[in-house]
Amino acid sequence: MDFNTDHFSLFELPPGFRLDAALLDRRYLEMQSRVHPDRFASAGEAERRLSLQWATRVNEAYQTLKKPLARAKYLLHLAAHEIGSENNAAMPADFLVEQMEWREAVGEARAAGEHHQLEHLHHRLQREIRERYDELAVLLDDQHDLEQSADRIRRLMFIEKLLIEIDDAMVACEE
């Protein structure tokens, strides 16, 4: 095994945003069973250290490919294309206004303890995230449009952060 191989090659998967999650899980388990440090407990120090390094590498690669946003960022990294997250302030005004409206709705529902309203917002946002990931799949896998992909990734970074805020607000309402 080569430490310099990309995450997709490590799991013998074709590089792309769309991937077979069940196959990724299977390949991860197979790889972990080969490199897990427990298998090398009676081996020499160098082999144990190498096993630990491989197990760490396999875990990091798996986590990156398993999560759609991390996978998209990684694909841009492989293409040597910057996401440009430092340009988040330059996001389109309509998108930023939409984000402010979402956050305001979450804040109001949280303050009022309206768990049902937060659940509704959560479901709406999850639906929007799925739609945006479908769009990103087309941009990355079909059109190979790295510039538009980077824009969508930056937007998804905002949206996924908002989803976490909604989850936190729902937990706060339950307490």
Stockholm file with secondary structure:
# STOCKHOLM 1.0

chainA/1-175         MDFNTDHFSLFELPPGFRLDAALLDRRYLEMQSRVHPDRFASAGEAERRLSLQWATRVNEAYQTLKKPLARAKYLLHLAAHEIGSENNAAMPADFLVEQMEWREAVGEARAAGEHHQLEHLHHRLQREIRERYDELAVLLDDQHDLEQSADRIRRLMFIEKLLIEIDDAMVACEE
#=GR chainA/1-175 SS CCTTSCHHHHTTCCCSSSCCHHHHHHHHHHHHHHHCGGGGTTSCHHHHHHHHHHHHHHHHHHHHHHSHHHHHHHHHHHTTCCCCGGGGGGSCHHHHHHHHHHHHHHHHHHHHTCHHHHHHHHHHHHHHHHHHHHHHHIIIIISCCHHHHHHHHHHHHHHHHHHHHHHHHHHHHHC
#=GC SS_cons         CCTTSCHHHHTTCCCSSSCCHHHHHHHHHHHHHHHCGGGGTTSCHHHHHHHHHHHHHHHHHHHHHHSHHHHHHHHHHHTTCCCCGGGGGGSCHHHHHHHHHHHHHHHHHHHHTCHHHHHHHHHHHHHHHHHHHHHHHIIIIISCCHHHHHHHHHHHHHHHHHHHHHHHHHHHHHC
//
